[in-house]
Amino acid sequence: MNPNQPTTLPPDYFDAVYHANADPWNFEASAYEHAKYADTLAALPAERLYESGFEVGCSLGVLTEMLAPRCRHLLSIDVAEAPLQQARQRCAYLPQVEFQRMALPAGFPSDRQFDLVVLSEVGYYWALPDLERVATALLAALQPGGHLLLVHWTPPVHDYPLTGDEVHNFFLAQTGPNAPLMHVHGHRAEQYRLDLLSRN
């Protein structure tokens, strides 16, 4: 392996982050985060109730709680146990939400099919080879007409293998009439971008 090649951030990176701070990105209180969550939910078609959603990197479950009413079933995963404990408590009243500790791509739930996949603030933690493997598994699990919602911070972060733009551009390169995905809509905010894709 090339020692200068970025590598996927391992689970113990996140264990350490949550050990130092129970809400390291201020998901619960940040006005920026809550405005972004509202934008995320508004990107989904208002009339659609998803049969099976998959949220990758749910952290404390703040967005999970907002996504749950849009899904008959929602599988939300994270690589760290500490935030999952908080997420389970937050969403205990939502019987359609299932939480699992899982690291992708190795632990991908290949026996499941989804009509909604949410990658919010998680894609840049993978190095490109792992992002490619995750994308392959996601496309295999995403039902025709299902939605893939991408939301990512765009300024570069020293620790992260990829930028938000690189993650979005990777998926947008797989859109088109004869490609696996179609770009439904998207926009760029001051510090993040959002793209909604559909499975062809």
N, C-alpha and C positions, 0 to 999 in steps of 0.2 A: 504494500500500500504506500502511496506517495504521502510522506509526512506533512507535506504542505497542502494536501487536498482536504477541503472541509469534510468533516464527518458529522453524521446525525448526532444530535444531543442525546445522551443516554438518560434512562430513567433516574439515575442517582443525581443528575444535574437538577432535576425538578424536585426531588426529595430534599435536596439542600436548600433550594429556593424557598420551598414552603416551610422548612424547618426554621428559616430565618425570619419569615413573615407569613402569617396565615392568609393574607390577601395581598400578595406581592405586586399585583398590577392594579390594585384598588378597584376591582370589579364591582364591589358592592356600593361604593359611594361616589365614584367618579362621574361627573356630569358628562364628560367626553364619552365614557363607556356607555352610559345610558342613552345618549343621543345616537350612538352607533348601533346599539341594540334595536332602537326604534327603527332606524334605517334598515337594518337587517330584516326585521319582521315585515316592514313595508315592501320589501323587494319580492316577497312571496305573493302569489295570486290570492287575493282576499277570499275568493270563493272556494278555494281548494282545501280539503281536509286530507292529509296524507295518511295512507294506511300504515306505513312503516318508515320511520325516520331514523337516521344515524348521525349522531353528533360526535365528531372526533375532537378530543381535547376539551372536555366540558368544564374542567377546573372546579370552581365552587358551586356550579349549577345555576348561576344567575341567569344566563341566557337559556339554559335548559328549562327553567321554570316558565319562561316566556314562550318557548317553542312548543312546550307540551300540549297546550290547547289546540295546536294546529295538526296534531298527530294522534291517530288511534293507538299507536305504539311508538315509543321513542327509546332507542338504545343509545345511551350516552357513555362515553368511555374517557378514561384518562390514564396516564402512565404512573401517576403518584397516588398513594392511598390517602394522604392527609386531606387534599381537597375533595376527594370522593366522599369521605366521611361527612364533610360539611354539605356536599351536594345532596347526599342521601337524606340528611336531616331537613334541608330546605324543601325538598320535593317529596317528602314522605306522604303528603296528602294527595299526590298525583299517581294513581295506580297504573297509568299507562307508561310510566317512565321506568326503565331498567338501567341500572348502572353496573358497569364492569370495569375492573382494572385490566387494561390491555395496551400493549405497545404494537404499533404498526411499523413496518409491514408484516413482521413475523407472526403476530397474533390475529391477523385479520379474520373476522367471522365469515368464512367462505361458504357456510351453509345458509346464509341469510340473503334475502333480496330486499331492496329498499326503493322507495319512490321519492325519498328526500335524503340527501347527504349534505351536511353542513360542515365545511372546513373554515372555521373562524379563528384567526390568530394562531394557526398551528402549522401550516405548510412550510414555513421557513425554518422550522426546527429539523427538517430532514435534509440530508445531503441529496444531491440530484439523483444518484442511483436509487436511493430509497424512495424518493418522491415518485420516480418512475414506477417502482414496484407497487407503491400504494395506489397510484393512478390506475394501473392495470387491474388491480383487484377491485377498486371502486367501480370502474366501468363495467366489469363483469357482474357486479352485484346491483348496479343501478338499472332499474326496469325501464323499458322504452317509455318515453314521455316523462320519466322521473327527472327531478331537478337536483342539480349540484350547485350549492350556494357557496361562493368564496368571498371572504372578507378578511383583509389583512392590512396591518400597519405597513406603510411604505418606506419610511426612512430606514436606512441600514442600521443594524445592531451588530456590534463587534462580535458577539458570541455566536450569532446565528449563521448557519451555513449558506442560507439563501436570503434574498430580500422578498418582500411581499410582491413586488412587481415581477420578479422572476417566477414566482409560484403561479401568478395569474397568467403570465405570458405562456408558461408551459402548457396550461390547460387550454388557453385560447388557440394555441397552435393545433389543437385537435378538434377544431370546429370547422364546419362547412357542410355543403350538401352531401358530400360523399365521405364525411368524417364521422367519428362516433358521437360527437357533440354538436349542439347548435347553441349559439350565443343568443340568449333571450334579451337581456339588457344589462347595463352596467354603468357605473359612474365613479368618478374619483372625487373624494373629499380632500380636505387640506392635508390630512395625515394618514388616510387609509383609502383603499379602493374596494369596490364591491362589484362582483359579476355573478349573474345568474345564468347557468347553462342548463340545457335540456338534453336528455339522451335520445339520439336519433333512432 
